[in-house]
Every structure is written in structure tokens, then in C-alpha cells.
Amino acid sequence: MSYDNKVRQLCADFGDWWNKGFCVPQMTADLYPYNTMFSPIQVNRTVLKNRVVMAPMGNISMCDETGRPDQRMLKYFEERAKGGVGLITTGLVPVSYHIDKSLIENGDLTYFPRIDRSRTVFAPWRDLAAMCHAHGSKIFIQLTPGLGRVGNPQCLTNRMEVPRSASFNPNWYMKDVPCLPLSDLSLKKIIKRIGQGAADAKACNLDGVYLHGHEGYLLEQMTNPAFNRRKFGRYADVEAFGIDMIKEIRRRVGPDFPIMYRIDMSLALNATYGERMDTTAPLNKFKNERTCEQTLVYMRHLVEAGVDLFDVDLGCYDNWWLPHPPASMPSGCYLDISEMAKKYFADNKILSNKGLAVPIVAVGKLGYPDLAEQALRDKKCDMVMLGRPLLADAEWCNKAYAGKVADIRPCIGCQEACLNEFVEGGHPQCAVNPRTAFENEYSAEIPLAETKKHVAVVGAGPAGVVAAEVLLKRGHKVALFEKTAIGGSLVPGAQAKIKYEIANYLAYLRHTVETMQKNENFTLRLGVTADVETLKKEGFDSIVIATGTKQNRPPVDGINNQNVLFAVDVLNDPTLVGDAQDIVVIGGGVVGAETAYALRYEHGRNVKVVEMDKYICNHACTANRGHLIHYLEAGGVELLNCTTLTSVNNGTVTVKQNIHKNVPDPYLTWSPILPENVENPMDMFHKLGEEYVTRELKADVVVLATGVSSLDDMYYECVKQHAAPEIFNIGDSFKSARVFEAVRSAYRKARTI
């Protein structure tokens, strides 16, 4: 099979991947001890103590407004160094301010860390290097020439400056905003700045430089014919910009300083969108993408210019779930890609300028020690890169080395805190680890309370379990009440095949409760419904309510019919739909989309999804919604946005659908949904009108995914009845949200009780 056919096959398999040979990993320790993973490896003159690399994840807003890294960023990285990572890489650090117009915010400020502004930014970089070295980790800085067409287009709306790219390319966020081509002179200035940034990094005692050459950022735009359609000049050669950059870095840092390069084997746009590449703007501009063979040849030339180390993946912003594989993607999804590069280098006897084999780093959901170790033993890669797993548990390496795999807190792949949070205006965090990016505020050790209390925690979902664990570590006596099962709403949420990472987190929560049960100050009241009188009678000093949510049922005719089921019940027990073939899911949020996915791919039913909003999975991370929507379309699931349920009938439902020409394409995954506080001035040309039709949809079963409301009755009743001197409401029972908000609020509150 050719390289590009392999990519097409992979992209086709990412729909029902559990049927295509991908494993469903768990936190097992079958291959312990992990002798391959924890063996050293040499890169140029630098020896790394093990083969685990912390992936580059944007350190957005982890610096002051001038770009000087702050204590939040320094402590965040030091925590991962303490956790045993061999090589740490930073998030992207741009060097092309005022050339790439999308980088600067109003007031000449930035939310990116900088190393290029002046000597005033050097001190924290030197401090960061010292912190990592103290714990035996090496650290590379990831430099980027810029963002180009995937940068913030508000430079145009706020400052009347047009964004830049390799050629005339549409901006990804606002496709009606054009990007002007950078001149050769501007590109040569960027190359000089990259060289200076690398020299400054070396002077700051950082251990290497890492180029951001994938995912459709500016370096990718210059080195891929999909985006670089220049006809004249030095940089009409799609390899020239990258090679010139490596040569300039080598000139500035000398032969012994490691250079790493992040590259995608393929944008995989043709493999993703097929015939749509001919008919749909702006995809039709990008059809002439770099082939895998061309990528491998380019990598060879990069090695000749001075690159020592590569990591490889697939995709770009226009199929964003590929470079950011979400919960619904398989683990180890790109091991075939790293193996492809490794085999090419071995077959062609490609060595670095130091005469060493060029290590290939595998990426793609490798946060399970057995999976990572097996990939290394099978020689599919030389190193493994972990991103989100190290946010979920900074001690991943230490725990894996010690064989304490069950204690590793698993990533759930939601990407809501690590990625979507900074897209919406925050900074990177983690849904399951409330200390991530707050290491400068929260000590790893939970401080003992001055006054020991008897505390009741009602509800053993994520919020309740996290609160109980922290309270116990504070020295309190804790009683955890749960009427059904540990995990709360995660129990049905963990049942579908694509929710295996939630299942692993659920196992972790249960393991946490089992560990707490060994403490004499902890009592689990499982199968017990806590009521106000019982709580009041037991004389608790504090009561923490974490009772979760209740399902919403829209007020339409027939909504109480026997064939109307809640999505959570169907997920928990798919046999409830019986032999129904035609199923309509009401609600196209994440729960509705995932339920439709499971019904279609696992149970082979004909499914339609009805959603009132303009968008399916609105407010979900772009990568997560993109994967779901793309494969729902591939599976033949009809998505009806701007559509309202009006009645449930015998064997059908009636809906009112807006078919106006400006109703967004529900299957659009190659452009994002803008945050609600960002106004697109081009929307005046795409105003949504009203043109409604009534439709009858066949529906043997109707599945409701119409949202939830906070189940806060108990909290207010406890307050009314003065059930304890202190009563707190956390998690979904305070405000229905996600695991992210539930865990964050529970941890912060419990540390203060």
C-alpha cells in the first residue's frame, strides 16, 4: 500500500476504529517494568534520561502582556520536570511580530510568551531552564515563524491590518477575510529572527530549539503546496523556507545544539474530504497538498541542513481533529505514521550531521504505559510524546516507572480545559487535574485544616469524589453519600465505544474511593439516599452538596409517550430501543451527537438529529465536534440544525425546519464556530432569514438529549432547615456544566473547608 493510500485508509478507519484493529487501552501494567521507555537516548550531543517527551501545548496567557513568562508558566513546567519527563517542549513562541499581523493585540500586547522582545524576557527563560535541569529534565523551546492564515483575523477588524500567509489564502476563522502573501524580504527577516531566537534560547541555557512546522501554521503554509502557490522568487520552492531556517539556526547556535522539527506526514485534506475538495470553498484551494513521499524527501533534506529529531502526525486546522485527536479518536492513532518515517530513514540510511540515527517521536493519545512501551518495543518509534496525559497527571512518568499505573489520573480527551479554554479567552488548564496551571497557587500537598470537622458529601460524581478526597487529606472525617453508583452522570457517559477514556476516568474515580476506604476517617454510604432529616440528625459540621442534574423534557405534544427515552438511559442500556430502526435524537449538543454516533456505529440504526441552534455541538471544542460531525455524515446520519420539535406522534415526529439559504451547513467542519463575543463583520452578507417548512420524520423511538438542569433542591432545603453550620453547593448541582467545572469548583472549595 502506498504512503498516501495508507493515510486514506487511516482516515476511513477513524469512524468505527474499534472494528479496525485499534485497541481500547486501560491503565494496566502488563508490560511493567517499562525498561524501553525509561532507557536513555542521545540527540546530537544531548542525552535524554528517558524516551518520554512532553508535547508542545500553547502557553497562552501564561505570561504578562509584554510576553514575559510568569510564575504560572514556570511552575507548570517544573511540575512536569519533577514528574519525571525526559524532554519538555514549550508551547509555540512566535518571532514574527509586526510581520505576521495576527500576533499583536491592541496596545501592542500579546498573549504568547516571547523570547524575542528584549533582554527583559530572558530571566524567566533562564529560571525555567534551571528548574527543569534541577529535576533531570531537558527543555526545548518551540519557535514558530508565525500563524499566517490560522492567526486571529481581528487584526483587520481592530487595527485595519490585513493578515499574512504564503499566498492569497482565506483566513481560517473568517473565510471572507483574505491573507496577503508575505514578500521574500519579509520571509528573510523572519528567518533571521528565528536564528536570533535560537541563539537567545541557547544563551538562556535551554537545551534545544523546536520548530513548529505542522498543522497549517505559517511554516507549514510556506512548505506545503496546498498553501504555497507562489510562482516567483526564492520561496516559490516549497522546501526553501524551512531549509533556509534550519541553516540559519545552525549558523547561529553551532553544530552541537539540538534542533527538533514538528511535521505532519500529510495534511490529509484529500483523504478527509474526498470529492468535496473539488466543489467546496475554500477547500478547493488546498487540493494540491504535499504527498507523504514529498514529506519524507523534505525531511531528508531537513536532516542534511541540520535537524536532529522529528515528531510526525497528520492534519491541519481544516480537519482539526487529526492534529488534536479528541476523546472519540483511537489511542495510538498515528503509530503507523511514525513507523512510516522511521522505516524510510532506516531504509535510506539517513543519519544526522553527528552520524547518529535520527529519532522519530510518535504522537497521538499514547497516555497508557503499556501502549507507549509496546510502541517502543515494536520499533514503531524511538520516543513517545505525551501532551494532555501530562496535564491530567504531572506524575505520569514517576508513577509508570514505579509500577503505580492504577494511580495515574487519565486524560478524558475532552479538550475543554487544555484547548477550548484558551480559545474562549482563558489559559490552558485540565478538566481532571485542578492544579494544572495553578501550581504556583496550590501546593501539591493538601494543607491540614486547623479545625477538624465531620463533613457529609452528598453525591459521588466527579465533584463529590474530588471534594471527599481533598477533605480527607485536610484531616476531616468524611461521609460520602451516593444513592446509585460512583461516577454519577459519567456512568452512562462511559458506555459508548468512543467514550472509553471516560470509562478509564470512571475506573480511576472508583480506585480513588477504594483508596479512601482504607482511611478510618472515611465512610462510603453507597446505595443510601441522603435526606435533610438524616443529615441534620447526624450532626455534621459541614455539608457539601454535589447532587448533579436532572434531565429536561421539552413541553410538546406526545413528549411523554412510551417511545420517548432519555439519551442517558439509552447510553446506559441500549436495549431500551428494542428493535427500533428509525430513531430521532432531539438535541444536537455533545450528548445528542455522541448518542447518535453510538446508535449508528455500534447498533446499526437509522438516525436523525434535530437541533434548534444554528450549530451542532455548539461550544464544544472544535476538534471534538469536528470528529463527531464528520463521521456522523460518513455514517449517513442526517443532522437538522435550525430545527424545532413540535410534536411526537405515533411512529413519527413533526419538526419545523428553517431552510433559509444562510442556514449553516450542519456538516461544516473545515471552519470553526467563532466565540460569541467575537463579531464577524462579514456576517452582514450572510444574515440568517426565516423560511420554515414542516417535516414528518419516521421515529420508532425518540431520544431526548435536550439538556439538564441543576438538581439543587436538596441544597436549598438543607439551608432552609439549618441542617449544618456550613452548607456548600458544588459541581453540576450549582451550575450544570462539564467535568472541568465540576472538578475545579470541588477542589477549590474543599481546600478551604
Beta strands, then each sheet from edge to edge (+ up, - down):
strand 1: 41-43
strand 2: 46-48
strand 3: 52-54
strand 4: 87-94
strand 5: 138-144
strand 6: 164-165
strand 7: 169-170
strand 8: 178-181
strand 9: 208-213
strand 10: 259-266
strand 11: 309-314
strand 12: 360-362
strand 13: 383-386
strand 14: 454-458
strand 15: 477-482
strand 16: 522-526
strand 17: 542-545
strand 18: 549-551
strand 19: 564-566
strand 20: 582-586
strand 21: 606-610
strand 22: 638-640
strand 23: 643-648
strand 24: 652-658
strand 25: 692-698
strand 26: 701-704
strand 27: 708-710
strand 28: 726-729
sheet 1: 1+ 2-
sheet 2: 3+ 4+ 5+ 9+ 10+ 11+ 12+ 13+ 3+
sheet 3: 6+ 8+ 7-
sheet 4: 16+ 15+ 14+ 17+ 28+
sheet 5: 18+ 27-
sheet 6: 19+ 26+ 20+ 21+ 22+
sheet 7: 23+ 24- 25+
end
